[in-house]
Amino acid sequence: MTFLTRRFAAALAGLALLAMPLAALPAGAADTVVFAAASLKDALGAAVEAYEAKSGGKVVVSYAGSSQLARQIEAGAPADLFISADLDWMDELDKKDLIDPASRVTLLGNTLVLVAPKASTASLVIAPGFPLAEALGADGKLAMAAVASVPAGKYGKAALEKLGVWAAVAPHVAEADNVRAALAYVARGEAPFGIVYGTDARAEPDVRVVGTFPEDSHKPIVYPLARIKASTNPGAEAFLAFLRSAEARAIFEGAGFTVPDVKG
């Protein structure tokens, strides 16, 4: 039994208790295992396909909210790389000496948008005091990722607070485990509005962007990437390097991300 296989087996009990998405993934001993924010699913999936075709290596990705993934890593989940949707959760792992700080880079940037179902005719200008609560009505819900822990939810709450509308909107918030789940609520018409990343809205044909939140209404949306310190998988370094290449940059920019730090 290889080292990575032993690590995987030892972590299974903890994974099951925490309902970890990786538990069902068929990762082999030589696979590079990546824990990535849910908002990266489409773009990172395309990057993985390009890398595997080019290198012959195998990458398995577990997507979830950054908070959930960070807690899984803390519990001993066998990840090689972690891509968070904010600095806080990467910083948390850094403080606990769980990542290799020398490998850490800012991989991507994003925007924050208000979305509505595609058929909606709602029109709002996002500005201080804008009437979002009134637009929601008495029973309408605002779909957001968990505002206390998931990056998209934290960014969204901060923006609404800065614009002075959080107190009025808070009773209407329907929290989801991650930003893609919040996006799905809106796409299915279960919520008249939602707050997601610009790239999420771009990837979902059943929603439309009502408006973009001002950059100064929330912290910059950045995606840090780092290698997990316990990883000894040489494939992790190769895939990390690919993610910072010009080829990967084209994929990410094509999906609507910005790429503030890239090589190649």
Secondary structure as the mmCIF struct_conf table of DSSP 4:
data_model
#
loop_
_struct_conf.conf_type_id
_struct_conf.id
_struct_conf.beg_label_comp_id
_struct_conf.beg_label_asym_id
_struct_conf.beg_label_seq_id
_struct_conf.end_label_comp_id
_struct_conf.end_label_asym_id
_struct_conf.end_label_seq_id
HELX_RH_AL_P HELX_RH_AL_P1 PHE A 3 LEU A 17
TURN_TY1_P TURN_TY1_P1 LEU A 18 ALA A 19
HELX_RH_3T_P HELX_RH_3T_P1 PRO A 21 ALA A 24
BEND BEND1 LEU A 25 LEU A 25
TURN_TY1_P TURN_TY1_P2 ALA A 29 ALA A 30
HELX_LH_PP_P HELX_LH_PP_P1 ASP A 31 ASP A 31
STRN STRN1 THR A 32 ALA A 37
HELX_RH_3T_P HELX_RH_3T_P2 ALA A 38 LEU A 40
HELX_RH_AL_P HELX_RH_AL_P2 LYS A 41 SER A 55
STRN STRN2 VAL A 59 ALA A 64
HELX_RH_AL_P HELX_RH_AL_P3 SER A 66 GLU A 74
TURN_TY1_P TURN_TY1_P3 ALA A 75 GLY A 76
BEND BEND2 ASP A 80 ASP A 80
STRN STRN3 LEU A 81 ILE A 83
BEND BEND3 ALA A 85 ASP A 86
HELX_RH_AL_P HELX_RH_AL_P4 LEU A 87 LYS A 95
TURN_TY1_P TURN_TY1_P4 LYS A 96 ASP A 97
STRN STRN4 ILE A 99 ILE A 99
HELX_RH_3T_P HELX_RH_3T_P3 PRO A 101 SER A 103
STRN STRN5 VAL A 105 GLY A 109
STRN STRN6 LEU A 112 PRO A 117
TURN_TY1_P TURN_TY1_P5 LYS A 118 ALA A 119
BEND BEND4 ALA A 127 ALA A 127
TURN_TY1_P TURN_TY1_P6 PRO A 128 GLY A 129
HELX_RH_AL_P HELX_RH_AL_P5 LEU A 132 LEU A 136
TURN_TY1_P TURN_TY1_P7 GLY A 137 ASP A 139
STRN STRN7 LEU A 142 ALA A 145
TURN_TY1_P TURN_TY1_P8 VAL A 147 SER A 149
BEND BEND5 VAL A 150 VAL A 150
HELX_RH_AL_P HELX_RH_AL_P6 PRO A 151 LYS A 162
TURN_TY1_P TURN_TY1_P9 LEU A 163 GLY A 164
HELX_RH_AL_P HELX_RH_AL_P7 TRP A 166 VAL A 169
HELX_RH_3T_P HELX_RH_3T_P4 ALA A 170 HIS A 172
STRN STRN8 VAL A 173 ALA A 176
BEND BEND6 ASP A 177 ASN A 178
HELX_RH_AL_P HELX_RH_AL_P8 VAL A 179 ALA A 187
TURN_TY1_P TURN_TY1_P10 ARG A 188 GLY A 189
BEND BEND7 GLU A 190 PRO A 192
STRN STRN9 PHE A 193 TYR A 197
HELX_RH_AL_P HELX_RH_AL_P9 GLY A 198 ALA A 203
TURN_TY1_P TURN_TY1_P11 PRO A 205 ASP A 206
STRN STRN10 VAL A 207 THR A 212
HELX_RH_3T_P HELX_RH_3T_P5 GLU A 215 SER A 217
BEND BEND8 HIS A 218 HIS A 218
STRN STRN11 VAL A 222 ARG A 227
STRN STRN12 ILE A 228 ILE A 228
TURN_TY1_P TURN_TY1_P12 LYS A 229 ALA A 230
HELX_RH_AL_P HELX_RH_AL_P10 PRO A 234 LEU A 243
TURN_TY1_P TURN_TY1_P13 ARG A 244 ARG A 244
BEND BEND9 SER A 245 SER A 245
HELX_RH_AL_P HELX_RH_AL_P11 ALA A 246 GLY A 254
TURN_TY1_P TURN_TY1_P14 ALA A 255 GLY A 256
STRN STRN13 THR A 258 THR A 258
BEND BEND10 PRO A 260 ASP A 261
#
